[in-house]
Amino acid sequence: MKLTLIGAGPGDPELITLKAVKALGRARVVLYDALVTPEVLQHCDDSCVKIPVGKRGGKPSCKQDEINRLIFKYATEYGEVVRLKGGDPFVFGRGYEEIEFAASLGISCEVIPGISSTYAAPALAGIPVTFRGKSESFWVITGTTRDHVLSSDVALAARSTATVIILMGVHRLPEIVETYLEIGKAAEPVAIIQNGSLPNQKAVSGTIDTILKIAQDATIGAPAVIVIGPVAAFLEKHGDWSKPYSETSAAVNR
């Protein structure tokens, strides 16, 4: 028996790896998450059994115990099961938990990493997470912990000079802003990229003291990646590179 854990990438169906495409082409059964772009499943054979297992914050989804049960069930019935997750399964994707569960039952495991929205979404909006003279490192944090509160690491990261990237944190933006205001970083640049890599990608930028209104006016929602630090200002400087040239030029020249 075998479990193949695949990262589907940040959303754009062309940003999946070749190795992942080949694995999907061989798959007999695939358990896929809600954030997986439907076009990715077209790499599967018509005979492949495709089962949605949810995992979308704030919406009805399959519990982890149920996903584990399905992994065992289909690995037993088909000999191999593919678990398809958005982004990279080892970046806030609970991928290791599923590998650990399968391995405990004697199921062999293979991991095929995916491109993470952590750095892909900022890059596609024209924001480098590191830049000489501005950022020597980047800190990736989950905005919401398993206890459904803002991670305490945000306060620690806010005091560093690193680029701070927060996933699953758009609903906690007021708390994030307050954390930065408390240490006097009202002018720190912020960018938020919603639906990174998809045709409906939307990106806004401002500073800690302006981003709440900017995000509200633009109706920014989940899923989104928050980028905080000097490099976030590059979005305002150059415009969102995901947009057509005419739109980007207008943003730069406004």
Backbone as a ProteinNet text record, in pm:
[ID]
protein_1_A
[PRIMARY]
MKLTLIGAGPGDPELITLKAVKALGRARVVLYDALVTPEVLQHCDDSCVKIPVGKRGGKPSCKQDEINRLIFKYATEYGEVVRLKGGDPFVFGRGYEEIEFAASLGISCEVIPGISSTYAAPALAGIPVTFRGKSESFWVITGTTRDHVLSSDVALAARSTATVIILMGVHRLPEIVETYLEIGKAAEPVAIIQNGSLPNQKAVSGTIDTILKIAQDATIGAPAVIVIGPVAAFLEKHGDWSKPYSETSAAVNR
[TERTIARY]
83.8	0	87.6	32.8	112.8	24.5	77.1	16.4	111.3	60.1	138.4	78.6	155.8	111.5	164.9	72.4	110.5	69	159.8	126.8	87.4	-30.7	-82.9	-35.9	32.9	77.8	-21	4.8	-73.5	-211.6	-242.2	-374.8	-374	-285.8	-273.2	-244.2	-329.5	-310.2	-180.4	-116.2	11.9	130.5	103.9	211.1	219.7	180.1	197.7	321.6	394.4	518.9	493.5	590.8	581.1	569.6	641.7	635.5	495	430.9	294.4	197.6	215.5	129.4	140	260.3	281	215	226	164.8	13.4	-42.5	-188.5	-234.8	-154.1	-189.1	-195.7	-121.6	-120.9	-223.4	-278.9	-362.1	-491.3	-528.5	-656	-761.4	-718.2	-809.3	-735.6	-803.3	-744.4	-837.2	-782.9	-854.1	-801.6	-887	-836	-903.9	-827.3	-875.1	-954.7	-1025.6	-1112.8	-1035.5	-911.5	-834.1	-763.7	-776.9	-716.6	-799.3	-734.3	-801.8	-855.8	-983.5	-1043.6	-966	-904	-829.3	-716.4	-661.9	-552.6	-598.2	-724.1	-776.3	-790.5	-779.1	-785.5	-664	-560.8	-443.3	-469.7	-579.9	-614.9	-683.7	-670.3	-740.5	-890.7	-970.2	-1116.1	-1166.4	-1090.9	-1133.1	-1097.6	-1019.5	-974.7	-1093.2	-1098.1	-1200.3	-1152.4	-1228.8	-1189.4	-1285	-1230.2	-1312.9	-1274.2	-1367.3	-1337.7	-1341.4	-1243.4	-1240.1	-1231.2	-1276.2	-1293.6	-1166.5	-1156.5	-1045.2	-1038.7	-1143.9	-1149.4	-1193.8	-1111	-1139.2	-1273.2	-1349.9	-1477	-1591.4	-1568	-1673.2	-1678	-1792.5	-1801.1	-1690.7	-1623.6	-1513.9	-1498.1	-1422.9	-1396.8	-1301.4	-1333.4	-1245	-1121.6	-1012.2	-888.2	-900.4	-973.1	-990.5	-1060.5	-1157.2	-1228.9	-1136.4	-1051.2	-955.1	-859.4	-813.1	-723.9	-793.3	-920.7	-994.7	-1004.1	-1027.1	-1036.5	-901.8	-794.7	-660.9	-640	-672.3	-655.2	-749.5	-874.2	-974.5	-931.2	-891.8	-861.2	-721.8	-629.8	-498.7	-515.4	-607.4	-634.6	-706.5	-806.8	-887.2	-813.4	-737.1	-673.7	-523	-465.6	-320.9	-243.2	-301.7	-235.7	-342.8	-320.4	-410.8	-328.2	-379.8	-313	-387.4	-312.5	-368.4	-318.8	-411.1	-377.2	-415.1	-315.1	-336.3	-293.2	-354.6	-311.9	-177.5	-104.9	24.7	124.4	195.8	286.3	230.1	216.7	150.5	224.6	352	428	435.6	364.5	358.9	215.9	190.2	57	-48	-5.5	-98	-130.2	-75.1	-98.3	-56.4	31.2	75.6	151.3	235	312.8	223.5	113.9	21.5	-34.8	-63.7	-120.7	-15	106.9	217.6	243.9	244	269.8	161.5	36.3	-74.8	-58.6	-32.6	-18.9	97.9	209.5	328.7	304.9	224.2	196.4	117.7	51.1	-26.4	47.8	174.4	254.3	236.1	176.8	157.4	280.6	343	460.1	416.4	506.1	468.3	567.9	513.7	595.6	541.6	632	593.1	640	548.4	582.1	551.2	652.7	628.8	559.2	495.3	430.9	484.3	461.5	499.9	408.1	465.9	387.3	346.4	222.6	175.3	252.5	323.7	405.7	492.9	560.2	648.6	596.2	511.2	461.3	363.3	271.1	172.5	239.8	331.6	402.5	480.3	548	627.5	541	423.5	335	270.9	280.1	232.9	349	469.2	585.3	657.8	638	701.9	801.9	932.1	1030.3	1027.9	1030.8	1026.3	1160	1267.9	1397.2	1449.4	1523.2	1579.5	1700.7	1808.7	1933.4	1915.6	1955.8	1945.4	1812.5	1712.6	1581.4	1535.5	1564.3	1520.2	1619	1673.4	1771.5	1709.2	1580.4	1514.1	1363.8	1290.3	1145.3	1091.2	988.1	928.1	785.7	753.1	620.8	542.4	424	344.7	200.9	138.5	-5.4	-79.1	-177.9	-253	-344.7	-388.6	-482	-428.1	-407.5	-355	-466	-428.6	-527.9	-628.3	-591.8	-683	-766.3	-756.5	-835.1	-804.5	-676.6	-631.7	-512	-480.6	-366.2	-238.3	-150.3	-25.2	58.3	113.8	199.8	329.2	360.7	481.4	472	349.4	334.8	400.9	380.3	440.5	592	643.7	788.5	845	778.4	825.4	818.4	718.5	700.9	821.2	892.4	1008.5	1137.1	1129.9	1247.3	1254.3	1362.6	1376.5	1337.2	1288.7	1251.9	1121.7	1104.6	974.3	883.5	765.5	671.8	559.3	540.9	437.3	338.1	212.5	109.6	5.4	-11.8	-113.6	-235.9	-351.5	-475.1	-495.8	-461.9	-469.6	-554.5	-619.6	-692.2	-807.1	-867.4	-976.7	-925.3	-795.7	-735.7	-651.8	-678.9	-603	-609.2	-724.4	-725.3	-628.7	-619.7	-528.4	-383.5	-356.4	-220.8	-179.1	-269.5	-242.7	-214.9	-296.9	-278.9	-144.1	-101.4	28.3	141.9	134.2	238.6	227.7	106.1	88.6	145.2	131.5	179.2	329.4	402.5	549	595.6	502	538.4	570	511.6	539.7	420.2	361.8	244.3	275.4	399.6	437	493.9	491.4	546.3	461.2	523.9	448.3	380.2	262.6	185.1	124.8	124.7	53.8	-29	-142.9	-227.3	-262.1	-235.9	-265.1	-372.9	-487.2	-598.4	-601.1	-627.9	-635.4	-509.9	-395.7	-268.3	-253.4	-211.4	-183.4	-307.3	-426	-548.8	-590.5	-676.8	-719.8	-784	-846.3	-910.3	-820.9	-689.3	-596.9	-621.7	-616.9	-636.3	-533.6	-465	-360.7	-375.6	-357.6	-361.6	-241.9	-205.2	-93.9	-119.1	-50.4	-59.9	40.7	7.3	90.9	5.3	69.5	-3.3	-120.7	-101	-208	-313.3	-295.2	-394.9	-455.3	-394.5	-429.9	-570.5	-621.1	-755.1	-860.6	-855.3	-952.7	-931.8	-805.3	-774.2	-829.3	-806	-854.1	-1006.8	-1067.7	-1214.4	-1273.3	-1215.9	-1266	-1252.6	-1148.1	-1123.5	-1192.1	-1265.7	-1334.6	-1240.7	-1123.5	-1026.7	-1076.8	-1071.1	-1112.5	-1018.2	-1052.7	-972.3	-1003.1	-904.8	-770	-679.4	-594.1	-505	-374.3	-269.6	-137.6	-106	-68.8	-31.9	120.3	173.9	318.1	344.5	430.4	461.3	612.4	653	794.8	824.7	946.4	982	952.4	967.5	944	797.9	706.9	564.6	534.5	618.8	598.6	623	686.6	713.4	584.3	478.3	350.2	298	304.6	259.7	352.1	479.6	578.4	562.6	540.6	538.6	400.1	305.4	175.9	176.3	58.9	42.1	80	190	240.3	149.6	52.8	-38.7	-140.9	-154.3	-252.5	-195	-282.7	-235.6	-151	-66.1	29.9	-38.7	-151.4	-219.3	-264.1	-312.7	-358.5	-240.6	-131	-11.7	44.6	51.2	104.5	21.4	-109.1	-197.3	-172	-147.2	-121.6	7.9	110.4	239.9	232.1	153	151.2	42.3	-39.2	-149.6	-98.6
-119.5	0	124.8	230.8	353	477.7	581.9	714	809.2	879.8	981.9	1117.5	1199.3	1331.2	1436.4	1509.6	1602.6	1744.7	1839.1	1980.4	2031.4	2091.5	2135.9	2275.6	2345.5	2481.1	2586	2713.3	2823.7	2845.6	2779.4	2796.4	2786.7	2860.5	2852.3	2707.4	2645.7	2503.9	2475.2	2576.8	2556.7	2561.1	2594.2	2601	2474.6	2362.2	2232.4	2169	2089.9	2033.2	1918.1	1894.5	1784.8	1650.9	1634.7	1509.1	1486.1	1593.8	1583	1544.5	1602.9	1570.8	1422.7	1370.6	1228.5	1139.3	1178.4	1098.7	1100.1	1215.3	1224.1	1139.7	1133.4	1053.9	905.5	862	720.1	689.9	792.3	775.5	699.3	614.2	542.6	607.7	674	746.5	867.2	983.4	1108.6	1172.9	1204.6	1282.1	1424.5	1520.5	1655.2	1760.7	1865.2	1974.4	2077.3	2163.6	2263.4	2369	2397.6	2501.5	2452.5	2326.2	2272.7	2318.8	2382	2428.9	2309.5	2310.1	2195.3	2149.5	2243.9	2206.8	2109.2	2112.5	2022.3	1876.5	1852.4	1715.1	1659	1744.4	1696.4	1612.1	1617.4	1532.4	1387.8	1363.4	1227	1155.5	1024.8	943	947.9	928.8	931.9	828.8	719.7	612.9	642	746.9	779.3	824.5	777.5	818.3	946.1	1053.7	1182.8	1219.5	1236.7	1258.4	1390	1487.2	1612.5	1591.1	1645.8	1630.6	1766.2	1870.6	2000.2	2065.5	2093.5	2163.6	2307.7	2382.3	2525.5	2599.9	2693	2765.3	2836	2821.5	2891.5	2829.1	2715.6	2649.9	2502.5	2435.3	2292.5	2215.2	2128.9	2053.8	1920.1	1835.1	1701.8	1711.2	1645.7	1645.3	1560.8	1592.3	1521.2	1371.1	1333.1	1190.2	1119.5	1188.4	1129.2	1116.7	1218	1210.7	1094.4	1079	966.8	833.3	824.6	700.7	671.2	776.3	758.2	719.1	774.7	736.6	586.6	538.6	395.3	310.9	354.5	279.3	260.7	370.4	361.1	305.2	324.1	260.3	109.1	65	-78.8	-133.3	-58.5	-106.5	-99.3	7.9	30.4	5.6	-9.7	-30.3	99.4	207.3	337.9	446.2	550	663.5	791.1	887.3	1016.6	1118.6	1192.5	1302.5	1432.6	1512.7	1634.2	1756.9	1839.6	1957.8	2082.9	2197.3	2322.3	2365	2445.6	2495.4	2383.6	2388	2280.3	2213.7	2081.8	2013.8	2022.9	2063.7	2075	2218.9	2311.7	2450.8	2477.9	2459.3	2475.1	2390.3	2275.1	2189.1	2059.4	2039.6	1918.7	1792.4	1811.8	1696.9	1594.2	1640.6	1545.4	1460.9	1517.6	1440.4	1321.2	1343.4	1236.6	1132.1	1179.3	1086.4	1001	1067.3	995.8	891.7	927.6	833.6	712.6	738.9	629	538	598.9	519.9	431	480.6	401.6	275.5	273.7	156.7	72.3	104.5	27.3	66.9	183.3	232.6	312.9	277	351.7	488.4	585.5	723.6	789.5	873.2	956.2	1098.9	1195.8	1336.4	1405.6	1475	1555.9	1700.5	1780.2	1916.9	2002.3	2108.1	2203.2	2343.1	2431.8	2571.8	2634.9	2699.8	2758.7	2902.1	2935.4	3073	3169.9	3114.3	3195.2	3293.9	3243.9	3329	3349.9	3257.9	3268.9	3384.4	3399.6	3508	3645.4	3670.4	3798.8	3816.6	3711.2	3722	3758.9	3697	3722.2	3861	3924.4	4061.8	4160.9	4109.6	4196.6	4226.5	4142.1	4164.6	4053.1	4085.1	3984.6	3974.2	3853.6	3841.3	3878.2	3874.4	3924.5	4020.3	4121.3	4217.5	4282.5	4287.4	4338.5	4481.1	4499.4	4630	4657.2	4571.6	4592.1	4475.1	4353.1	4236.7	4122.4	4075.2	3967	3831	3829.3	3702.7	3723.6	3613.3	3624.8	3523.5	3564.9	3488.3	3454	3324.6	3280.2	3233.7	3291	3264.4	3233.4	3144.1	3123.2	3230.5	3291.1	3395.3	3340.8	3216.6	3156.2	3021.6	3005.9	2881.6	2778	2659.8	2553.8	2592.6	2688.5	2737.1	2855.1	2884.9	2990.5	3129.5	3152.2	3284.5	3325.7	3454.6	3503.3	3446.5	3397.9	3340.3	3443.6	3403.9	3493.3	3524.2	3446	3471.3	3602.3	3649.8	3776.1	3889.2	3891.7	3996.1	3985.9	3863.6	3845.6	3890	3848.3	3881.1	4031.2	4096.9	4240.4	4320	4267.2	4336.6	4308.8	4219.8	4186.8	4275.2	4259	4332.1	4245.3	4125.8	4032.4	4072.9	4029.4	4036.8	3938.3	3983.4	3896.9	3859	3730.1	3678.3	3600.1	3641.2	3578.6	3512.9	3383.4	3307.6	3290.4	3280.5	3257.5	3363.3	3488.4	3592.6	3711.7	3709.1	3827.9	3863.6	3763.8	3792.3	3844.8	3836.9	3887.7	4012.8	4076.8	4195.7	4304.1	4331.9	4433.1	4400	4272.9	4232.3	4247	4214.1	4227.3	4373.7	4459.2	4603.3	4654	4613.8	4658.8	4614.8	4494.5	4442.7	4533.2	4578.3	4665.6	4807.9	4855.3	4990	4999.2	4892.3	4891.9	4910.1	4875.7	4891.8	5006.5	5092.2	5213	5194.8	5092.5	5068.1	5102.9	5220.7	5262.4	5282.9	5318.6	5348	5226.9	5109.6	4990.2	4952.3	4932	4895.1	4758.5	4747.2	4622.3	4599.9	4475.5	4438.4	4314	4304.2	4185.9	4137.1	4008.6	3948.7	3842.9	3866	3770.9	3686.3	3556.7	3463.6	3468.9	3468	3475.5	3370.7	3412.5	3330.9	3300.8	3331.6	3304.3	3425.8	3406.8	3519.8	3632.7	3600	3702.8	3750.5	3736.3	3787.3	3936.1	3975.6	4116.3	4151	4262.6	4301.3	4448.4	4477	4614.4	4637.2	4763.2	4794.5	4925.7	4943.3	5063.7	5054.9	5110.4	5100.2	5047.3	5016.3	4960.9	5050.2	5180.8	5270	5299.6	5247.7	5271.9	5144.6	5029.7	4907.6	4857.8	4882.9	4834.7	4895.3	5025.1	5090.9	5051.9	5042	5004.2	4865.1	4770.5	4633.6	4628.5	4707.8	4711.1	4770	4880.2	4944.3	4853.4	4769.8	4679.4	4545.2	4529.2	4404.1	4284	4299	4189.9	4082.1	3957.6	3845.4	3727.9	3618.4	3497	3420.6	3342.8	3326.9	3441.9	3485.2	3596.6	3580.5	3638.8	3639.5	3783.2	3801.3	3933.2	3943.8	4050.3	4074.2	4205.7	4201.3	4320.9	4342.1	4463.5	4496.9	4587.4	4642	4735.8	4686.6	4555.5	4505.3	4514.6	4523.1	4533.2	4661.2	4762.3	4889.7	4877.4	4768.2	4750.3	4738.4	4688	4676.8	4815.4	4908.2	5044.3	5113.2	5078.8	5142	5098.1	4969.6	4914.3	4871.1	4854.8	4801.4	4650.2	4591.7	4446	4387.9	4313	4258.6	4152.9	4104.7	4003.1	4064.3	4197.8	4264.5	4292.8	4312.2	4348.4	4475.1	4491.9	4602.1	4737	4757.6	4886.3	4919.7	4816.9	4838.3	4867.5	4791.7	4811.8	4950.4	4994.6	5125.6	5234.9	5216.8	5316	5325.1	5204.3	5202.3	5273.5	5253.6	5315.4	5466.6	5512.2	5653.5	5734.5	5667	5741.5	5838.8
0	0	0	-62.4	-74.2	-69	-3.2	-4.2	-75.7	-176.3	-243.6	-209.2	-141	-97.3	-194.5	-258.3	-364.7	-330.1	-355	-345.3	-482.8	-493.3	-623.4	-661.7	-571.4	-602.1	-555.5	-585.6	-529.1	-589.7	-700.3	-760.4	-911.7	-976.7	-1121.8	-1160.7	-1243.6	-1276.6	-1350.4	-1406.6	-1474.4	-1377.7	-1251.9	-1153.4	-1068.8	-1124.9	-1062.1	-1124.1	-1046.4	-1097.9	-1195.9	-1280	-1377.4	-1306.2	-1196.4	-1121.8	-1066.6	-1023.2	-971.8	-1083.4	-1200.5	-1315.8	-1350.2	-1351.6	-1383.1	-1278.1	-1151.3	-1044	-1054.8	-1088.1	-1105.2	-1223.7	-1327.3	-1444.2	-1414.6	-1311.9	-1273.6	-1164.2	-1104.5	-985.1	-1014.1	-920.4	-929	-841	-734.7	-647.1	-590.4	-589.2	-540.6	-437.9	-323.1	-221.8	-232.4	-268.2	-294.9	-208.9	-178.5	-94.2	-172.7	-99.5	-161.1	-238.6	-197.8	-265	-391	-422.6	-545.5	-664.9	-761.5	-881.5	-960.4	-999.4	-1068.5	-1191.8	-1265.3	-1385.9	-1357.7	-1235.7	-1199.1	-1207.1	-1174.9	-1175.5	-1316.1	-1418	-1555.6	-1592.4	-1510.3	-1534.8	-1497.2	-1425.4	-1385.8	-1501	-1503.2	-1601.7	-1574.1	-1678.2	-1663	-1562.4	-1547.7	-1456.1	-1310.6	-1288.3	-1152.4	-1066.9	-943.7	-848.2	-779	-790.5	-733.7	-621.2	-502	-383.8	-314.8	-308.5	-238.1	-87.6	-19.4	126.5	196.6	130	195.5	241.4	373.1	436.5	390.2	415.2	383.9	508.4	553.7	677	673.9	782.7	794.8	719	652.7	576.8	615.8	591.1	623.3	552.6	625.6	565.8	635.6	571.2	622.1	742.2	851.2	966.8	936.7	1005.4	979.3	1005.4	1108.2	1137.1	1021	957.8	845.9	724	702.5	591.6	614	735.7	767.6	739.5	776.6	752.5	603	523.9	378.6	318.7	371.9	324.2	342.8	462.7	489.5	403.5	393.2	317.1	171.9	106.6	-36.3	-63.1	29.1	14.6	21.6	106.5	119.9	-3.5	-52.3	-164.5	-298	-320.2	-450.7	-451.3	-332.7	-326.3	-319.3	-370.4	-364.8	-365.1	-285.3	-281	-293.4	-369.2	-384.1	-299.1	-221.5	-140.8	-202.2	-255.1	-328.6	-246.9	-215.8	-134.2	-209.3	-175.9	-235.3	-180.2	-257.5	-211.1	-192	-80.6	-42.6	82.7	82.8	195.3	328	325.1	449.3	498.8	432.9	478.8	524.3	652.1	711.7	640.3	588.1	515.4	586.4	704.2	784.2	710.1	611.6	533.3	614.8	705.9	784.9	874.2	923.7	1006.2	929	800.5	718.7	683.2	659.6	634.3	758	873.3	998.7	1024.6	998.4	1017.5	925.9	798.4	702.7	738.6	772.7	805.7	927.8	1023	1143.6	1112.9	994.8	953.5	850.5	831.1	737.3	592.4	568.1	431.3	390.3	280.2	234.2	182.8	188.7	157.8	62.8	-23.2	-111.8	-105.2	-99.3	-95.3	-222.8	-289.2	-406.1	-369.4	-336.4	-289.6	-394.7	-347.7	-437.5	-414.9	-509.9	-493.8	-389.9	-291	-183.1	-214.8	-179.1	-196.5	-107	-9.3	80.7	4.5	-97.2	-177.1	-318.6	-367.4	-504.9	-520.4	-426.1	-436.6	-434.2	-341	-346.5	-476.8	-522.2	-644.6	-764.4	-773.4	-886.9	-879.7	-763.8	-749.9	-757.6	-786.7	-801.5	-672.4	-570.5	-441	-411.5	-404.1	-362.2	-210.1	-155.7	-9.7	53.4	-24.6	19.9	-86.2	-42.5	-137.2	-71.7	-145.1	-89.9	-36.4	86.2	149.6	218.2	196.8	256.9	343.5	301.5	377.9	360.1	470.4	467.3	493.4	529.6	560.7	556	561.4	570.9	670.6	736.9	845.5	803.7	798.6	756.9	879.2	895.7	1015.3	976.2	1049	1032.4	1110.9	1048.7	1117.3	1224.7	1208.5	1303.2	1349.2	1477.2	1532	1548.2	1592.7	1613.9	1722.4	1807.2	1910.8	1861.7	1731.3	1666.9	1722.8	1753.3	1796.1	1709.9	1710.7	1635.9	1695.4	1610.1	1657.4	1733.3	1846	1924.2	1851.4	1748.8	1670.5	1592.6	1566.5	1494.3	1571.6	1704	1787.5	1787.4	1785.3	1781.7	1647.1	1539.4	1405.4	1379.1	1435.8	1414.7	1464.1	1560.6	1616.6	1538.8	1441.3	1361.2	1238.1	1162.3	1035.8	917.2	944.2	838.2	770.7	645.6	581.4	653.4	693.1	765	670	650.8	562.2	647	640.2	723.8	634.7	653.1	580.7	670.8	610	685.2	794	761.7	862.8	826	709.1	664.8	759.7	823.6	916.6	1050.5	1069.4	1192.5	1165.2	1053.3	1017.4	1125.4	1188.1	1294.7	1408.7	1446.2	1552.9	1509.6	1384.2	1331	1330	1284.4	1281.7	1423.4	1517.7	1655.8	1711.5	1675.8	1720.8	1674.3	1550	1495.6	1551.1	1571	1625.8	1767.2	1843.3	1981.8	1992.2	1886.9	1891.7	1801.9	1764	1691.2	1544.9	1482	1340.4	1252.6	1278.2	1201.3	1054.1	1020.7	882.2	808.1	871.1	806.3	684.8	567.3	447.3	461.3	403	404.6	266.3	221.5	98.8	127.4	62.4	76.4	-63.2	-88.1	-218.8	-200.4	-261.9	-255.2	-382.1	-366.5	-480.6	-566.5	-500.1	-570.9	-679.3	-797.3	-917.1	-1000	-950.3	-1024.8	-1108	-1207.6	-1291	-1211.4	-1099.2	-1017.2	-903.1	-921.1	-820.5	-799	-672.3	-636.5	-530.6	-547.5	-452.7	-415.8	-287.6	-239.4	-148.7	-131.4	-42.8	29.2	139.9	219.2	331.1	444.7	563.3	677.5	787.9	901.6	941.6	937.1	981.3	875	752.5	647.2	588.7	615.2	542.3	574.4	694.1	727.7	635.9	617.4	530.4	384.9	342.9	205.2	175.2	266.2	246.6	247.8	334.3	340.8	213.3	165.5	44.4	-77.8	-77.7	-191	-172.6	-62.3	-26.3	-33.8	25.7	31.1	127	82.7	166.3	149.8	214.6	206.5	77.4	26.9	78.9	35.5	126.9	96.5	172.6	117	179.5	219.4	345	395.6	399.4	342.9	342.6	415.2	517.7	596.3	597.1	566.9	563.8	446.6	437.4	331.1	190	163.7	27.6	-13	84.5	51.6	-24.9	-8.8	-78.5	-227.7	-270.6	-413.7	-493.1	-430.5	-500	-538.6	-444.5	-472.5	-572.6	-567.6	-655.5	-800.3	-821.7	-957.4	-1005.5	-914	-953.5	-950.3	-952.7	-949.1	-1084.7	-1089.5	-1215.8	-1276.2	-1199.2	-1252.7	-1348.2	-1346.5	-1431.2	-1569.6	-1670	-1803.3	-1798.5	-1899.1	-1899.9	-1883.1	-1949.4	-1945	-1803.1	-1729.4	-1592.3	-1500.5	-1520.5	-1438.6	-1461.2	-1587.9	-1618.2	-1553	-1554.4	-1492.4	-1343.2	-1280.2	-1136.2	-1102	-1185.8	-1161.9	-1178.7	-1276.1	-1310.3	-1239.4	-1158.8	-1097.3	-989.5
[MASK]
++++++++++++++++++++++++++++++++++++++++++++++++++++++++++++++++++++++++++++++++++++++++++++++++++++++++++++++++++++++++++++++++++++++++++++++++++++++++++++++++++++++++++++++++++++++++++++++++++++++++++++++++++++++++++++++++++++++++++++++++++++++++++++++

